[in-house]
Every structure is written in structure tokens, then in C-alpha cells.
Amino acid sequence: MIKSNTNYIANSFSHIYIENSVFDFPITQYIIDRFPRSKIVRIENYNEVFSRKNQNPYLQKLSPSLIVGEKKEGFFYKGSRLCHNFEEEHFYYTNFILNCLFDCDYCYLKGMNLSSNIVFFVNLNDYFNEIARLLNTKNKLYLSISYDSDILIFDEIYPFLNEWYNFVEKNPKITVEIRTKSVLWKKFIKYKSLDNLILSWSLAPSDIIVQYEKKTPSLEARLNAISQLLKRDWKINLALDPLIYTGKPWKIIYKEFLEYLVTKIDINLINSITVGVFRIPINYLRRMKSFSNSPISFFPYETVEGVASYPKDLKEEMLNYVVLFLERYFNRDKIYIK
Ligand code: SF4
């Protein structure tokens, strides 16, 4: 069953921690007004709550708190070597929201962050000013704004989409990518599609969604969202990433998935496709193992240069299988592999 946004959010945020420096911001008051029953706690620095020691990010997923703060530095970062960079020279990401209400077993956030509480940095104008300064030194910039969260689900309580849309529309040198598993396509109806605003949908076989992508919308619902926006000329990427090894039936599972995919959407209208197997920094994986009993945490991965992933032969077999299928329907030059 697909839960609405409202359901996700209503079950969360019994406590809202707010940094003093942003307490009087109109956007902070707007957020507080959305949660009349929550206990409001003023704090000096978001790390007092977010980075407290001895937290269990897996337990916190059941009922996360919200932290509202001000980003003071680090408004953008160079893209990680583990991410697809679309062969873009200036590939960056930014995070004005930390953590996510979906609950994927493979999510690196539970290995990276000390808590699963959600953080909103509400000084978006500082982000835009800093990114505009970076833009002055580059011809072109590719910026992902949703690597450390699935941000769209939060837009109704922290309305950032309109701000980003206006920024992207005014700055043709930047291309912004929003990655999601949500099905909130109706949010985009009121906007004109932009050449430099890409929506990227993470897709996986239904068996994997049910088993490992808890609380996320079904494959069918995601494909419907994509179809609706393709009809409205939005630029859409597909992220078949991470591919997950499910034991012997994995080829059957992925074959059914890929066949379903190409019948449900007009794949020729897709902008690009990224494909990658599960991979994660080994220190994040170690931390995940101390809390989780998911088979994804305990697969006998190989570690190369600090990154754990499937053994080389299996990785190649999985990538080849998926890419060979896609090539039959889609331009190989627009498939990016990790
Ligand atoms: S949707 Fe993305 S950010 Fe959210 S839990 Fe899943 S992998 Fe993590």
C-alpha cells in the first residue's frame, strides 16, 4: 500500500529541536505551525541532538525527531567517486535536508550519520548565494540536491521546491538533479519543464522494493509518476541503482523488472539511465552491521580501496545482464555504469 506524505509525516516529529539563530525565521514559524502537537525545544547547535553519541539510527527510524537549523559552511561538496557523475567535469552535491523517512536496508545514511533524526537547514538563500559564487568560476555545473535525503516528501512542510525552481530557472549554467523514490509528480504540474532541472527516479524490482525499500512507493506507482511527467516534457533520468543480488533467482527478478519497465514507460523519452551495483564505504557498512540484521549488511562483499561491493565477477555479471537488456531499447551512450 502506498502511504501518503501526510501519513509519513504525521507519525513523526513528536519533538522539534530548533536552533536559536533560526527560531524567528518565517519559514521556521511555518514549519512549527504544521505541528501543533509537537514539543518545541530550543537548542544552540543542531549537532547537540543530531550527533549525540550512543544513538541507534535504526530505532530512531520508527519515530524520528525534526531538527531545524542553519547551515554555516559546506554549502556544496564535490561528488563522491561512488556516484555517477554523467561525465560532468563539475559535478557537485548539496544537502539542505539530512536523512529520510523512507527506510531502505542498503541506505548509506544509517552508516554515515549518528542519528536518523531529520534535519532541515532553512537558510536556503545562503545556499543560493554560495552556489552562485561557485557558478561564477565555472562554465557549467551539475548539482545533485537530494543525495542525503529523499527531499520531495518534505516539500509540504518545508516548501523548498519553488525556491529551487526559481533559482534553476534564473541560472541556465547550472543543471540540478532531484533524485526520488516518491510519487509526487503532481507537485510539478504547475511548473513548466526546464532543460536544466532533471528528475531522477530510483527504480528496483518489486521483490526488492518489498523486502529492502521499506515505506517506499511500489514500482507501478513510481512508473506511473514517471509517465505523467514524461507526458509533460520533464527531463527524467532512471537510476537502476543499487542493483541488489538476491541469490540464484536474481536474473529472473531483474528480467521481469526490465520487461515491465519497458512496457510501462516510453523509454526513448528518458534522458539517461544510471546502473550500479550496491557499494558502500566499509566503515559505513561496519556501523550498519552493529545495528541491522538485514542480509544486505551481511553479504560477503569484497573491499577494494575502502569500498565494499560484490565480488568482481558477480558485479560484472549483474551489470552486463542489465545493460545488455537496456541496450536493446535505449541509446548505449546515455547509460552510465558504476
Ligand atoms: S530513499 Fe534514498 S535516502 Fe531514503 S532511505 Fe532509501 S536510499 Fe536512503
Residues whose N, C-alpha, C, O or C-beta is under 5 A from the ligand:
A	BS01	SF4	C100 F102 D103 C104 C107 Y147 D148 S149 D150 K181
